Amino acid sequence: MTEEAVSTNADLAYLVVRTGVTRGDVYRLPSNQVTTIGRATTCRIVVQDEICSRNHCELFFSSDRWRLRDCGSRNGTKVRGEPIVGDVELRFGQSFQIGSTIFGLAGSLSQRWDDDAGLDEPIESDTVDAMRERQESDSNPEILHRRRQSRFRQPVDSAARDKTSLELSRLYRLALDMGAATTAQSLAEIVLEGLLNATAASIGAILLTPVGNGKKSGSADQLTVVAYRAENHQPYHPVSAYLSQIVLTDQEAVLARDIASDARFLDRDSLGEIQAQSVICAPVRTQEKVHGLIHLYSTDAATQLEVDDLEFTLAVADQMAAGLEQLQRVEKLQAGLQRAEVENQTLREQLRSEMDLIGESTAMQQLKGRIARIAPTDATALIRGESGSGKELIARAIHIHSNRRNGPFITMNCAALSESLLESELFGHEKGSFTGAVGRKLGKFEQAHHGTIFLDEVGEMSPGVQAKFLRVLEGHPFERVGGGEPVHADVRVVAATNRDLEKAVADGTFRQDLYFRLQVVELVVEPLRRRRSDIPLLANYFLNRFARKMARNMVGFTPGAMQSLIEYDWPGNVRELQHTIERAVILCPHEAVGQADLHLSALGSMAKTAEPSRDISTRQTFEALPLEIVEQQHILATLEWTSWNKSQAAQILGIERSTLDRKLKRYDVERPKEKNL
């Protein structure tokens, strides 16, 4: 190489593509930057050759010399036909080869070559013109740094501790502000203000993908600007789709400088107008999806964005992504809660329409008036009546017309479970408190907080549960089974029973103090046979209800059918009437229910025949006996009359089958052997 071939300004250089598909391209080499060469689109010089690695090699100026370094490429970087190892000095007029592409380092527009490439021509005239055109610009663009993960996630060494502590302090304060955001818009504005205050950026924008886009990476044209700020209040200009797409695809934050001269990095009709000098583009992403991008620009060549700004921006972007996902979860929960509230209100309205007390008899009018007086209070109520007479319906009416109508209504049958299970159901249990307790369970009282709890068959509680129940009624906290933490529950109690509680108190099976605590207000529901005038109203109500449900066109009852309903004694009360009408609507082939369509049980006639024996005034003689003996004799007589059919006897007696079994056990009575089948 001759002396004329050496440039007088060693740090002014050009890289010329001498062979290959892009022969004649010329790149100016900034001496203060590293020029990366490879197949990746993020490299400064992109080589479209499969032999070329994604990040193949790099050129840089060091110690007044241009040097070439291979970046661990698969096929190597060759100088004079041999692969290089480590840093190799490259002189003006010398070439290096990547696959089939040969690059030459030039120091002037008339550079000639002296290596073994066999090329001895100067740079073509059109290439010279391109080089002169590029010389009019101060510098060419270069992506300086790329980051996938912020260093703030890594341990801090002592040398960087002071600076990192300051940056972490900024991150902490910004995270607190971000935590107060209630919408994606407010979060984006907080983030953008924090970044502009903490970095050298003078212009910033945050772009987000549409809500519901679950893709891990998307397209730049899907982004929407949600926050934008500029020092001089310049209008928003579209960001570089090229740079945005790189970040979206690779999900790495990038720092680029000298972007004003490269159309790939910005649209000259947009950001070119604001003379952006350096840019940071960071993805707002989690492992599941990309939420958007953060763009920061510096328009001052003397105050360029640095790698520390890139690190800080990436850390903030990660925090913002977590905040966005949290906001989206909250929005989904709020939307679900609103839907649930609407559905709940609809169901409550439907329930109110179905929970109207049907009946115009004197007994029903008195009961409705009593409910209207006690419902607005928080008084404990005790409902007494036969099985099937509608005690739960009365309890729901009390709840619906009370100040707790928007709270829960929880029901519990105290006769359905053993003592230990009943205690667990009422008061809850802790994990491991007994076999099968695989986790904590809230009891019925906790579930009914700020609402009403209805306890049916309250007379069947065991003494141990009665004691704990009494403390809750008196306003004391309780403990879950197996737990030691006190639990408070604001609950109104409505209890029901068909048992003779006065006798149970006398027998010592029911606590007297609990009896008086429950009997603050007592409501007695008359059996249906004692308010026969309500039967037509109830029958037509159930007929219309089930006809709508089953899409049947029913017009009513024939006179004979209605007369049969009125004359029947209904030992199962309103529940039996409801089931009878439902069965008739299902099976009746006509529009009007006839007498033949009613399937009335023989129990009604049995109960009517057996009922006179209950009136002691009809007996010929009177014998002074304790009430317990009279009850025992009557139960045995009823069992004898039904041939020891306990279910039938329980219906006649107006008690549950389980109650009858307990009475027989208490009386130590068994079925006579000669009665066994």
Secondary structure by P-SEA (a helix, b strand, c coil): cccccccccccbbbbbbcccccccbbbbbcccbbbbbcccccccccccccccccccccccccccbbbbbbccccccccccccccccbbbbcccbbbbcccbbbbbbccccccccccccccccccaaaaaaaaaaacccbbbbbccccccccccccccccaaaaaaaaaaaaaaaaaaaaacccaaaaaaaaaaaaaaccccccbbbbbccccccccccccccccccbbbbccccccccccaaaaaaaaaccbbbbbcccccccccccccccccccccbbbbbbbccccccccbbbbbbccccccccaaaaaaaaaaaaaaaaaaaaaaaaaaaaaaaaaaaaaaaaaaaaaaaaaccccccaaaaaaaaaaaaccccccbbbbbbcccccaaaaaaaaaaacccccbbbbbbccccccaaaaaaaaccccccccccccbbbbccccccccbbbbbcccccccaaaaaaaaaaaabbbbbcccccbbbbbbbbbbbbbccaaaaaaaaccccaaaaaaaacbbbbbbcccccccaaaaaaaaaaaaaaaaaccccccccaaaaaaaaaccccccaaaaaaaaaaaaacccccccccccccccaaaaaaaaaccccccccccccccccaaaaaaaaaaaaaaaaccaaaaaaaaacccaaaaaaaaaaacccccccccc
